Amino acid sequence: MLCLPIATLGLLAVTAAAKKCVNITVPVDLSARTAVFDLPVPQSNADATAFISNLTQQGRNFTDLILSGYQNTAGKYQISTQFCVPSVNNVSHPTLQILTHGIGFDKTYWDNSYNNFNYSYVDVATDQYKYSTLSYDRLGIGNSSHGEPLNEIQSYLEVAALAKLTLLLRNGSFPGVPTAFRTVTHVGHSFGSAQTYSLVSMYPNISDGIVLTGFSMNGSFIPYFEAGADFIQANINQPFRFGNVSFAVGDAILASVSSALNVSTTSVAAMDTINNYGLTDFVAGLPTRQRVPYVNGYLANSNANSNQYLFFQFPFFDPQLAFAGEATKQPVAIGELLTLGSAPMVNNYAGPVLVITGSNDLPFCGGDCFATGDPALPSIPAAVAANFPRVGADKFTAYIQPNTGHGLNFHYNQTGAYAVINDFLGSKGLGPS
């Protein structure tokens, strides 16, 4: 991947062999009505477990139980984005895809560098289909502004951020991007799909077409995800990457592993030992010295096994990719977990909608998207059509990606899913020209 100043993109269009991207931090003023929860922010791993136990208890709605009211949350925030265009950008009418990642990831979900970007959605969208793309770290995550994890970083404020980014790109005032996009589509994954869904319900004319990946409107399996993650404090789970523990402590541990094995700390044997004995999270961040600290109340799944349970369908993935995903994962704010179910059941949007979900998706299908209990309903995601009463049958498609878990982009057949997404948009007249 090339990350270049925006002014050089046109100059290198005919010589570069890959998409051209620029990283842009965008200042935004945001305001949203957010929930006020009467709950202490978890301060320990035991507190985090108790929080998840309450959240997943059957027979009650914990979010409603602790909701004490609403407030207006407003402030100035920084959103970390990546804007990409095709290596040969010869289209007269560019179309933009705005990509919103889900829980456990940042914007690199869409442009994964593993195995020479073999899993990159952005590579396919730009260089094969000639779209421009804008991916970003959701508010509170990665290199975007963090915030108070309970009553500030919630779905409501994040949808406001997505709306602001979209409008900046539509009216040509996005910093460093000299284009006012007439055609804008939105592609989300999981929680990012839920935010895309909420966005177009609030602003039905803001998007020309939406793609909801890793998604359904059946929330009954979300507790499987929340409990299976075994959430703990992110700054304890990855103390060098998300906390403030001295890198020297980690160096000493790696040196011990190296000495015991009589191999280099960067060798395959050393990394196998680290992964096999559950040290993947503990040493994360040491090789790169990249630290993005999080306060208590930002939680992370506990280890590589929980990551596999949440996102991967065995054996249809590269095990080393799963370990790489664990080492580069991102946390979730407890306010996000409490507002997962805030999307309206009836959506006002009338444009094209594609729902594409892995056959064995955990949080939105309970591990089997075909187990509907209704012979007339072909899949659980197909039921989303009823949530879009203004979308005709000719504009709605539900597609089940075979041999795939919740992490749609992380399986061997991921490029097949990428083709389904981009072909759908093209078939609705939303391709570049």
N, C-alpha and C positions, 0 to 999 in steps of 0.2 A: 504494500500500500504506500502511496505517496501522499505526504501531508505537505501542502505547498501554500505559500501566500496566495490569496485569491487573485491578485493581479497577474500572476504568472500562469493561471489555468489556461487561458486562451492561447498563450504562446507555445505551450507544450502539448497542445491537443493532438498534433499529428505525429509526435515522436514518442510519447509515453506509451508503455505497454500495458498499463493498468489504469483503473479509475484514478481520478485526481480528487483529493480531499483536503479540506482545510478545517482545523479546529478553531472554533469561535466561541468565546464566552460572551453571553448576551445578558446585559442588565435589563431587568423587567420590574415594573411596579405591579404588584398583584394585590387583589382584594377578593375575599370569598367568605361566605357564611360557613363557619366551621363548628363542629360539635364541642361541647365542654363536658368532659368526663370526670366524674368524682372518683378518682382512683390514684393512688400513689404510683409514681413511675417505678417499675421494678429496678432494684439496685443490685441484685445478686442473681446467680443462676437459679437458686431455689425460688426466688421471686418470679423469675421468668417462667419457670415450670408451673408455678401456681397460677400465673396469669393465663397460660395456655389451657390449664385444666378447667378454669372458669369459663374460658372462651368456648371450649368444645363440649361443655356439659350439655347433655340432651335434655329437652323439655323446657328450656328457657332461652331467652335472648339476652345474653350478657351485655351486649352493646346498649340495648334499651334500659337494662337494669341500672347501669352506672351513668346513663346520660342525664345531666342536670340542666341542660339548656343549650343555647347557641350563642355565638359571638361573631363579630366581624373581625377577621384576621387580615391585616394589610401590612405591606412592607415592601422594601426594595430587596430583590434577590438576584443572584447570578445563576444562569443556566448554562451548563457546559454542553456544547453541541459539536457535531461533525457534519459538515456539508460536503457532499460528493457529487461529481458529474462524471459522465462517461469519458474514457480516454480519448475517443474521437467524438466530439460533441457537435454534430452537424445538423441537429434538429432545429426547425424554425419555430416550433411551438412546444417548448419544454413542459413536461409534466412532473410534478413533485410528489414524492411519497414521504410523509412524515411518519417516522418509526418510533413507537413507544414500547419500551421493554417492560417486562414483568418483575415480580418479586424474585430476589436472589441474583439479579443481574444489573448491569449498567448498559450504556449504549453499545458496548462491544458485543453484546448479544447478537447484534445485526451484522457485525463485521469481525467475526472471530478469526484471530490470526493463526489458530492451530493448523498445523500441517500446510503451511504456506497459503493460508486463507481459503482452504478447500471447503470450509463450512460457511463462508461469508455470503449472507443474503445480499449485501450491498454490491458485491462483485457481480452477481447475476442481474440484479435490477438495473445497474448502471451500464455495464459493458455488453450484456446480452440484449437487454430490452430498452436501453437508452434513457432510462429515467434519471432524474436528479433525486437525491435522497437527503433527508435531514434526520439524523438520529440524535438523541440527547439523553443525558442523565436526568432522570426524573428528579423533581425537587426533593431535597433531603438525601439524595443518593450520589455516590461517586464524587465527581468534581463540581457538581452543582452545590448551591448553598444548602447547608444542613440547617436544622432548626430543632425546636423543642419537640420531642418525639411523640407526645401524647395529644396535645390540643392545638398543635400547629401543623405538623406534617401529616396531612390527611388527604384522602382522595379529592375532597372539594377544592383545596388549594392547588393541587396538582392539575386538576382539570382546567382551572383558571390559567395555569402556566401554559398548558397545551394550547388553549384558545389564543393566548397572547402571541405565542410563537407562530401560530397559523396566520393570524392577522398581519403580523410583521412581514411574513413571506408573501402574502397575497398583495399587500399594498406597496411592496418594494422598499420597505424601510428596515429590513433585516440587516444588521451590520455586516459589511463585507460581501454581501450577495447582491449584485447589481441587476436583479431580475424581479419583476412583479409577476408572480405565477398566476396565470388565469385558471389553470387546472391543478387542483390540489387534492390528493387522496391521503388517507390515513390507514396505516397498518399497525396493529397492536399485537402484543402477546400477553395472554393471561390477565394480570392486573392492568397491563397496558391496553388490552382489549376492552376491559371494563371501563377504563377512562375514555377510550375512543367512543364507546357506546354512549357514555354519559355526555360527552362533548357534543355529539350530533343530535342528541335529544334536546339539549339546552339551546343549541344553535343549529337548526336543521339545514341552513344554507352554507355552513362553514366548510363542508367537505363535498367533493364531487363523487366520492366513492369510498367505501370503507372495507377493510379486511380484518376480521377478528380471528386471530390464531390462538390455539390452546384455550378454547372458550365454549361455554354454553351458558344458559340462564338457569341451569339447575344447580342450586347452591348447597344441596344436601350432602355433597361429598367434600366440601371445603374442610370440615373438621379432620378428614383423613390426612389432608395436606398439613394442616396446622399441628396435629399431633405427631405425624410421621417425621416432621422436620426436627423434632426434639430441640426446639429453639432455646438458645442460651444467649447471654450477653455477647455481642459481637466483639467488644474490646477485650474480652477474656478468651474467646474462641480463637481469634487471630491477634495475639497481643502485640506483634511487631507491625502488622499492617493496619489494624484498626485501633490499637491501643498506644500506649506511650512507653512500653518496656524497651530498655536499651538494646540496640542491635547487638552489642557486645555479648549479651547473654545468649542470644541465639547463635552467634558465631561460635561460642564455646561449645554449645550442644552439637552443632554440625561437626565441629572438629573432633568431638568424642566419637561420633558415628564414623567419621572418616578413619580415625585411628583404629577403632575396633575392627573395621573391615579391611584396613590397609589399602584404601582406595581414595581417590579424590572426592571431595564433597559434591562435586558436580557430575560425578560418574553415574551411569545407569544403575549400578549396584547400590550406590548410596541412596539414590532417589527411590529405588524399589523398597529399600529398608524403611525409609521415611514413610512411604505410602502404606506399606503393609503393616506397619506398627502404629498407624493412626497419628503420625506426626505431621501430616500434610498441612493441617491448619496451623499448627504451632509455629512452623518455620515459614509460613507464607509471608512474603514481603521481604525476606532477608536477601535474596539474590539481587533484587532491584533497588532495595533501600527506599521504596516508595511507601509512604505512610499517609493515610487519610483517617485521622482519628474520629471516633464516634463516642458520644456520651452514652451513659446507661439508658436503656429504653429502646436502643436499636439492637435488634436480635438477629442472630444468624443460625442457620441449620447447623447441627452439631458436628457432622463429619461427612466423609465421602460416601458412606453407606446410606445415610439419610438423603444425601444429594441424589444418589442413584434411585432411591425409592420415589423421590418427588418427580424426577425429570426424565429418567431413562427407562427404556423397555429392553430388558435382556432377551437375547444376546445381540441386539441390532444396533450396537454402538461400539466405538473404539474405547476400551477401558482407560487408555491413557488420556483421552479427551475428558472423561469423567473426573479424573484426578486433576487435570488442568482447570476444569470448571470449578472444582472445589477450592483450588488455590486462588482463583480470581473472582470468587463469588462476591456478592454485595449483601448488606443486611437489609432489614425491613424495620420501619418504625412501628411501634405498637399502635399509634394512631391510624396507620394504614390498615393494620389487621382489623381494627375496630370499625373501619368504614368500607371494608370490602363489599358489603352488601348494600351500598347506598345507591346503586343504579336503579332508575325507575323501571317498572315492569312494562309499561307501554311507552314505546319510543316514537318521537314525532318525525323522525327522519324518513325521507322518501326516495333516497338515491340507491344505487347499487350496493348490495351487501353480500360479502362472501364470509362464511364461517368455515374455517378449516382447522380440524382438531385431530390429534393422533388417536389411533384406534384404541390405545390403552391409556389414554389420558387419566391421571389420578384425580385432580381436584374437580374437574368438570364432567367426568363420566364414571368416576369410581373404578376406573381400570378397564371398563368395557363400554365403549360408546354405542355398541349395537344392542345392549341389554336395556331396551326401552320398556318392556312389559306391555307394549301395545303393537300388535301386528301391523297397524296402519302407519306407525311412526318408524321410519327406517333407521334413525339414529337419534341420540339425545341432542346433539347440536342442531339437528333439523327442526327441533321444536322452537328454535329461536325465531323462525319465520312468524310465529304468532305474536312476537313482541314488536314486530314492525308492521302494523296494520296498513301503513301507507305505501309499503313496498310490495309491488306486484310479483307474481311468481316468476316473471321473466327477468326480474332484477335480483332475485335472491337465490343463492346457491349454498348448500351445506355439503362439505366434502370431508370424508374421513381418510386420513393418511395412514396407510397400513403399516404395521410393525413399528409403531412409534408411540412414545410416551408423551408426557407433558412438554418436554423440551423439544419442540418440533424441529429446531435447527440443529440438533445434536445427534441425529441418527444417520445411518449410512445412506438412506434414501432421501436426504434432505433436499437435494436439487429437484427431485420430483415435486415436492411441495412448493418450491420456489417457482417452478414452471406453472403450477396450478394458479398461484396467486397472480403472477404477472399476465398470464393468458386471460384470466378472468377480467382483469382491469382493461386489457386491450379489447376484449370482446364487447365491453360496454362503452367503447369510444373514448377511453381514458388513457390511451397510450400516447407517447410523444409522436410528433409528426414534423 
